[in-house]
């Protein structure tokens, strides 16, 4: 403890040990002389092992020469570069050989002995980067669906020449890249067919003007030859990229390209440009590869009304989980019916997915309106909720993120009901002999809890309509599920079902649930579904979504950490 610390009554060691951020202190010879407990957890080694090691031991090998040069330069010249400057982002090496992205702040301090030590603060960016990644995936999926919905709506886009501008504009605006082009492929050559860039931007013109490539030449030529999407992070250092002069004039740093397939052939390649360095996204390349196939199918059947029906059905299916949800120890059943009418995409959606620490998220929602705009908002909502769920403390905080994204991402051209949606969001936590369910709603019909004795009670979860107000207000509620208890969630299509001018309503649904003798969640969901369809004469005018959660028996469920993978998001 220093003299000034003693004067103020401050225990410096206790302060460092209590910091959430990792702190590593090194001597002027580059030897680690102190690490706090947060640094031990971050680096995966105790201080007894780390202290005495050279500082380069926690730096990835590929960066060690650069570190040694910079450290030596400072010792010789005392001219700071990183020291005392703004934080920088880089990886550090853990004891198990893995790397973790951190935000690094460096400072130099003199000692009473006349020496100098260097303090490094390492802020773990893992949670932040994962949230950024989830948001990026949400944006990619929303963009790919926007491409298809724009093409589906643009009935006049019956040829590649007509579809290309729609395709490029949707990709450019959705991804916020700096330009793009569609290359036609014929007779072994690639020629620019259409280019796109934001107003006043010349990137696409510079990259395509007067250019003709052979199949197998450059990025678009290689994609045409291999039939596979490709991403180049740094064009200046890539051997495939051949238009270096144009890229330098345009300030181009990164690009990607994907093929369009028609009848098993590649008649066109889509190429996009960015002046910022864009790390490759394998998940997005897979989405683009699939999109290229779907665009080709659209072009093959552009004059067919059946194409629009197929597109709507495929898009609707993409907005729902691909598999029946399974929550360990909990009986879950879901039912979905699209409204009657071919070629229309509805806005009802639901999802069930794992959270860290053994918890599970369940959600159900309803976008007002129908058609491409409703579908785009449905996709945005579902994937935003998945991204926001990581690290969220309460269901209401997840809905606040969704509200912020909806208001920010939808531009002023979206007028009318398609700007708004309702959501009920649940976090399910296994406990001793039952489940604790935390619920927040955004303008959605209240869930109904059916107890083991047959009584049915409303779970009030007040909350604003999503997208309606800048600040979203919602109340977090907690409900316990014990043996033979069930929780039922539905969309408006169930409650507003009419027969002979009489609406089913919440009271009708409550009576239906109370009268059920179903032995499991699937049976209860079937009874609700069949009763509503019978009420409607088998011809629903609105989408119907039903989610039933039931506690069948006492199941001991231990919380465990669950890794969220890209496969869980697609």
Secondary structure, 3 states (H helix, E strand, C coil): CCHHHHHHCCCHHHHHHHCCCEEEEEECCCEEEEECHHHHHHHCCCHHHHCCCEHHHHCCHHHHHHHHHHHHHHHHHCCCCCECCCCEEEEEECCCCCEEEEEEEEEEEECCCCCEEEEEEEEECHHHHHHHHHHHHHHHHHHHHHHHHHHHHCCCCCCHHHHHHHHHHHHHHHHCCCEEEEEEEECCEEEEEEEECCCCCCHHHHHHCCCEEECCCHHHHHHHHHCCCEEECCHHHCCCCCCHHHHHHHCCCEEEEEEEEECCEEEEEEEEEECCCCCCCHHHHHHHHHHHHHHHHHHHCCCCHHHHHHHHHHHHHHCCCCCCCCECCEEEEEEEECCCCCCCCCCEEEEEEECHHHCEEEEEEEECCCCHHHHHHHHHHHHHHHHHHCCCCCHHHHHHHHHHHHHHHCCCCCCCHHHCEEEEEEEEEEECCEEEEEEEEEECCCEEEECCCCCEEEECCCECCECCCCCCCECCEEEEECCCCEEEEECHHHHCCEECCEECHHHHHHHHHHHCCCCCHHHHHHHHHHHHHHHCCCCCCCCEEEEEEECCCCCCCCCCCCCCCHHHHC
